[in-house]
């Protein structure tokens, strides 16, 4: 995450919506600490990979990865999306992410 985000993330435990769109994010594993998120939009952003910590977002209803690109291994590992049992909306359009089944 951008430096400004890592400095304030501990204050965001009750955060329900996080939209960081069109950004160069790099490693986003800290997002797994935001366990009350209902909406996560990374639309058009560049990241290292979708981290396994995403599976901790058990309340997540919408995950928007439209237009995302990965800098390193473009990969969503097995079990990450499967743990998001409350998700009602998933946008994976127009990205270069690859998935392990």
N, CA and C of each residue as an Amber inpcrd file, in Angstrom:
protein
   303
   0.8280000  -1.1800000   0.0000000   0.0000000   0.0000000   0.0000000
   0.8760000   1.2490000   0.0000000   0.3260000   2.3560000  -0.4200000
   1.0860000   3.5930000  -0.3390000   1.4930000   3.8720000   1.1140000
   2.5890000   4.5800000   1.2990000   3.1140000   4.8530000   2.6320000
   2.0690000   5.4810000   3.5410000   1.2900000   6.4210000   3.0360000
   0.2890000   7.0720000   3.8760000  -0.7110000   6.0740000   4.4300000
  -0.9950000   5.0160000   3.6840000  -1.9660000   4.0430000   4.1500000
  -1.4030000   3.1970000   5.2840000  -0.1760000   2.7410000   5.1770000
   0.4060000   1.8940000   6.2140000   0.5220000   2.6370000   7.5400000
   0.6410000   3.9430000   7.5010000   0.7430000   4.7270000   8.7320000
  -0.5940000   4.8600000   9.4590000  -1.7010000   4.7350000   8.7480000
  -3.0070000   4.9360000   9.3850000  -3.8670000   3.6810000   9.4310000
  -3.4090000   2.5790000   8.8600000  -4.2730000   1.4090000   8.7470000
  -4.7600000   0.8930000  10.0940000  -3.9910000   1.0040000  11.1450000
  -4.3920000   0.5000000  12.4470000  -5.6130000   1.2420000  12.9770000
  -5.8760000   2.4260000  12.4730000  -7.0370000   3.2060000  12.8990000
  -8.2960000   2.8530000  12.1070000  -8.1660000   1.9960000  11.1130000
  -9.2710000   1.7430000  10.1840000  -9.9780000   0.4090000  10.4180000
  -9.9400000  -0.1150000  11.6060000 -10.5020000  -1.4380000  11.8760000
 -11.9980000  -1.5290000  11.5710000 -12.7260000  -0.4170000  11.6410000
 -14.1690000  -0.4280000  11.3740000 -14.5170000  -0.0870000   9.9380000
 -13.5010000   0.1360000   9.1030000 -13.7050000   0.5290000   7.7110000
 -14.5170000  -0.5280000   6.9600000 -15.5460000  -0.0910000   6.2190000
 -16.4030000  -1.0070000   5.4790000 -16.2050000  -0.9180000   3.9780000
 -15.7440000   0.2180000   3.4830000 -15.5280000   0.3990000   2.0460000
 -14.1390000   0.9850000   1.8220000 -13.3850000   0.3360000   0.9190000
 -12.0640000   0.8310000   0.5650000 -11.9430000   0.8090000  -0.9510000
 -11.8100000   1.9890000  -1.5340000 -11.6390000   2.1320000  -2.9840000
 -10.3090000   2.8200000  -3.2350000  -9.3830000   2.0550000  -3.7860000
  -8.0930000   2.6110000  -4.1980000  -7.9650000   2.2600000  -5.6660000
  -8.3400000   3.1880000  -6.4980000  -8.4480000   2.9070000  -7.9220000
  -7.3670000   3.6490000  -8.7090000  -6.8010000   2.9440000  -9.7030000
  -5.8000000   3.5420000 -10.5740000  -4.4960000   3.8620000  -9.8670000
  -4.1330000   3.0590000  -8.8910000  -2.9290000   3.3190000  -8.1010000
  -1.8890000   2.2250000  -8.2940000  -0.6430000   2.5550000  -7.9830000
   0.4270000   1.5640000  -7.9710000   0.5820000   1.1110000  -6.5240000
   0.0580000  -0.0720000  -6.2190000  -0.0320000  -0.5000000  -4.8320000
   1.0910000  -1.4200000  -4.3760000   1.6360000  -2.2230000  -5.2400000
   2.6630000  -3.1680000  -4.8000000   2.0550000  -4.2470000  -3.9220000
   2.6430000  -4.4610000  -2.7590000   2.2030000  -5.4950000  -1.8210000
   1.0130000  -4.9840000  -1.0120000  -0.0970000  -5.7050000  -1.0590000
  -1.3040000  -5.2540000  -0.3500000  -1.7480000  -6.2350000   0.7320000
  -0.8290000  -7.0350000   1.2770000  -1.2350000  -8.0420000   2.2530000
  -1.8640000  -7.4400000   3.5090000  -1.5650000  -6.1760000   3.8350000
  -2.1490000  -5.5440000   5.0220000  -3.6640000  -5.4120000   4.9340000
  -4.2090000  -5.4830000   3.7470000  -5.6620000  -5.3480000   3.6060000
  -6.3890000  -6.4530000   4.3710000  -5.7500000  -7.5740000   4.5960000
  -6.3480000  -8.6640000   5.3570000  -6.6700000  -8.3080000   6.7950000
  -6.0710000  -7.2360000   7.2950000  -6.3400000  -6.7750000   8.6600000
  -7.6390000  -5.9790000   8.7610000  -8.1880000  -5.5760000   7.6330000
  -9.4150000  -4.7710000   7.6150000 -10.6270000  -5.7040000   7.5490000
 -10.8330000  -6.4720000   8.5990000 -11.7870000  -7.5810000   8.5890000
 -13.2550000  -7.1630000   8.4820000 -13.5490000  -5.8930000   8.6240000
 -14.9360000  -5.4300000   8.4970000 -15.2790000  -4.9100000   7.1110000
 -14.3370000  -5.0150000   6.1620000 -14.5960000  -4.5280000   4.8040000
 -15.7680000  -5.2640000   4.1620000 -16.6480000  -4.4920000   3.5590000
 -17.7400000  -5.0370000   2.7570000 -17.4500000  -4.8480000   1.2750000
 -16.7460000  -3.7600000   0.9360000 -16.4290000  -3.4300000  -0.4550000
 -14.9380000  -3.1440000  -0.5610000 -14.2820000  -3.8360000  -1.5120000
 -12.8750000  -3.5710000  -1.8120000 -12.7590000  -3.3840000  -3.3180000
 -12.4220000  -2.1780000  -3.7230000 -12.2370000  -1.8780000  -5.1350000
 -10.8030000  -1.4380000  -5.3760000 -10.1120000  -2.2180000  -6.1950000
  -8.7410000  -1.9050000  -6.6040000  -8.7100000  -1.6340000  -8.1060000
  -9.8270000  -1.3060000  -8.6560000 -10.0290000  -1.1030000 -10.0970000
  -8.8990000  -0.3000000 -10.7350000  -8.3190000  -0.8920000 -11.7820000
  -7.2930000  -0.1990000 -12.5480000  -5.9610000  -0.0280000 -11.8430000
  -5.7580000  -0.7300000 -10.7520000  -4.5240000  -0.5810000  -9.9820000
  -3.4930000  -1.6320000 -10.3570000  -2.2560000  -1.3420000 -10.0060000
  -1.1520000  -2.2620000 -10.2230000  -0.7190000  -2.8040000  -8.8660000
  -0.6370000  -4.1320000  -8.7430000  -0.2480000  -4.7540000  -7.4950000
   0.7000000  -5.9070000  -7.7560000   1.3570000  -6.3910000  -6.6920000
   2.2880000  -7.5000000  -6.8620000   1.5310000  -8.7960000  -7.1470000
   0.5150000  -9.0670000  -6.3750000  -0.3300000 -10.2470000  -6.5220000
  -1.5060000 -10.0630000  -5.5740000  -2.5390000 -10.8390000  -5.7490000
  -3.6360000 -10.8250000  -4.7920000  -3.2060000 -11.7280000  -3.6410000
  -2.9310000 -11.1690000  -2.4680000  -2.3430000 -11.9530000  -1.3960000
  -3.3400000 -12.9070000  -0.7350000  -2.8020000 -13.9430000  -0.1310000
  -3.6530000 -14.9110000   0.5620000  -4.3780000 -14.2640000   1.7430000
  -3.8710000 -13.1430000   2.2520000  -4.5180000 -12.4460000   3.3700000
  -5.9120000 -11.9430000   3.0140000  -6.2180000 -11.8410000   1.7340000
  -7.5590000 -11.4320000   1.2990000  -8.6220000 -12.3770000   1.8730000
  -8.2650000 -13.6270000   2.0570000  -9.2390000 -14.6120000   2.5770000
  -9.7230000 -14.2820000   3.9760000  -9.0510000 -13.3770000   4.6780000
  -9.4840000 -12.9710000   6.0160000 -10.6760000 -12.0120000   5.9740000
 -11.0130000 -11.5230000   4.8110000 -12.1190000 -10.5680000   4.6610000
 -13.4360000 -11.3170000   4.5210000 -13.8380000 -11.9870000   5.5550000
 -15.0050000 -12.8800000   5.5400000 -16.3370000 -12.1540000   5.3420000
 -16.3750000 -10.8540000   5.5940000 -17.6130000 -10.0740000   5.4300000
 -17.7150000  -9.4270000   4.0510000 -16.6630000  -9.5610000   3.2380000
 -16.6030000  -8.8840000   1.9490000 -17.7710000  -9.2760000   1.0440000
 -18.4410000  -8.2660000   0.4730000 -19.5780000  -8.4820000  -0.4250000
 -19.2220000  -8.1820000  -1.8850000 -18.2920000  -7.2330000  -2.1090000
 -17.9170000  -6.8370000  -3.4660000 -16.3980000  -6.7340000  -3.5670000
 -15.8470000  -7.4440000  -4.5540000 -14.4200000  -7.3710000  -4.8450000
 -14.2790000  -6.9530000  -6.3030000 -13.7170000  -5.7660000  -6.5130000
 -13.5790000  -5.2160000  -7.8600000 -12.1010000  -5.1730000  -8.2410000
 -11.7170000  -6.0590000  -9.1690000 -10.3520000  -6.1150000  -9.6790000
 -10.3170000  -5.7840000 -11.1700000 -11.3340000  -5.0920000 -11.6480000
 -11.4260000  -4.7140000 -13.0500000 -10.2020000  -3.8940000 -13.4510000
  -9.5370000  -4.3230000 -14.5170000  -8.4130000  -3.5710000 -15.0570000
  -7.1370000  -3.6310000 -14.2460000  -7.0550000  -4.5270000 -13.2670000
  -5.8440000  -4.6260000 -12.4480000  -4.7180000  -5.3230000 -13.2050000
  -3.5070000  -4.9410000 -12.8660000  -2.3230000  -5.5950000 -13.4140000
  -1.4120000  -5.9820000 -12.2570000  -0.6160000  -7.0220000 -12.4950000
   0.3250000  -7.4800000 -11.4730000   1.7430000  -7.2360000 -11.9350000
   2.5780000  -6.7750000 -11.0190000   3.9740000  -6.4690000 -11.3230000
   4.8510000  -7.7090000 -11.3380000   4.6250000  -8.6120000 -10.4250000
   5.4620000  -9.8020000 -10.3020000   4.7150000 -10.9940000 -10.8810000
   4.4740000 -11.9770000 -10.0550000   3.7720000 -13.1700000 -10.5000000
   2.2780000 -12.8510000 -10.5700000   1.7070000 -12.7700000 -11.7600000
   0.2820000 -12.4280000 -11.8720000  -0.5800000 -13.6200000 -11.4800000
  -0.9130000 -13.7000000 -10.1900000  -1.4690000 -14.9370000  -9.6910000
  -2.4750000 -14.7110000  -8.5680000  -3.5540000 -15.4450000  -8.6390000
  -4.4660000 -15.5730000  -7.5130000  -4.3920000 -17.0400000  -7.1120000
  -3.9050000 -17.3060000  -5.9200000  -3.6680000 -18.6840000  -5.5160000
  -4.9460000 -19.4000000  -5.1020000  -4.8760000 -20.7120000  -5.1500000
  -5.9910000 -21.5770000  -4.8020000  -6.4910000 -21.2810000  -3.3930000
  -7.7790000 -21.1920000  -3.2530000  -8.3870000 -21.0140000  -1.9460000
  -8.6220000 -19.5790000  -1.5320000  -7.9920000 -18.6350000  -2.1940000
  -8.1580000 -17.2350000  -1.7950000  -9.5860000 -16.7850000  -2.0470000
 -10.0630000 -16.9220000  -3.2610000 -11.4240000 -16.4800000  -3.5710000
 -12.4710000 -17.4030000  -2.9600000 -12.1550000 -18.6890000  -2.8080000
 -13.1010000 -19.6510000  -2.2380000 -13.4690000 -19.3690000  -0.8000000
 -12.6090000 -18.6850000  -0.0750000 -12.8750000 -18.3520000   1.3320000
 -13.8070000 -17.1490000   1.4760000 -14.0150000 -16.4210000   0.4040000
 -14.8580000 -15.2260000   0.4460000 -16.3130000 -15.6220000   0.1960000
 -16.8940000 -16.3060000   1.1560000 -18.2200000 -16.9150000   0.9740000
 -19.3680000 -15.9110000   0.9470000 -19.1460000 -14.6880000   1.3980000
 -20.2140000 -13.6790000   1.4070000 -20.2110000 -12.7960000   0.1580000
 -19.2210000 -12.9650000  -0.7190000 -19.1120000 -12.1150000  -1.9020000
 -20.3230000 -12.3040000  -2.8090000 -20.9420000 -11.1840000  -3.1650000
 -22.0880000 -11.1720000  -4.0700000 -21.7060000 -10.5810000  -5.4220000
 -20.6350000  -9.7950000  -5.4580000 -20.1600000  -9.1820000  -6.6920000
 -18.6640000  -9.3600000  -6.8330000 -18.2460000  -9.8540000  -8.0050000
 -16.8350000 -10.0870000  -8.2700000 -16.5560000  -9.6330000  -9.6990000
 -15.7450000  -8.5930000  -9.8610000 -15.4350000  -8.0620000 -11.1810000
 -13.9780000  -8.3570000 -11.5010000 -13.7560000  -9.2790000 -12.4280000
 -12.4160000  -9.6730000 -12.8480000 -12.1690000  -9.3190000 -14.3080000
 -12.9740000  -8.4270000 -14.8440000 -12.8810000  -8.0580000 -16.2530000
 -11.5910000  -7.2880000 -16.5440000 -11.0240000  -7.5580000 -17.7140000
  -9.9360000  -6.7570000 -18.2630000  -8.7160000  -6.6490000 -17.3460000
  -8.2410000  -7.7990000 -16.8420000  -7.0220000  -7.7690000 -16.0350000
  -6.0760000  -8.8550000 -16.5150000  -4.8340000  -8.8320000 -16.0240000
  -3.8750000  -9.8410000 -16.4250000  -3.6000000 -10.8520000 -15.3030000
  -4.5380000 -11.0020000 -14.3970000  -4.3750000 -11.9350000 -13.2940000
  -4.5830000 -13.3670000 -13.7870000  -3.7970000 -14.2850000 -13.2620000
  -3.9250000 -15.6950000 -13.5950000  -4.3330000 -16.4410000 -12.3230000
  -5.0480000 -17.5230000 -12.5080000  -5.6430000 -18.2180000 -11.3820000
  -5.1560000 -19.6530000 -11.3240000  -4.8510000 -20.1180000 -10.1090000
  -4.5250000 -21.5320000  -9.8970000  -5.7800000 -22.2300000  -9.4320000
  -6.1350000 -23.3070000 -10.0650000  -7.3370000 -24.0470000  -9.6530000
  -6.9670000 -25.1400000  -8.6850000
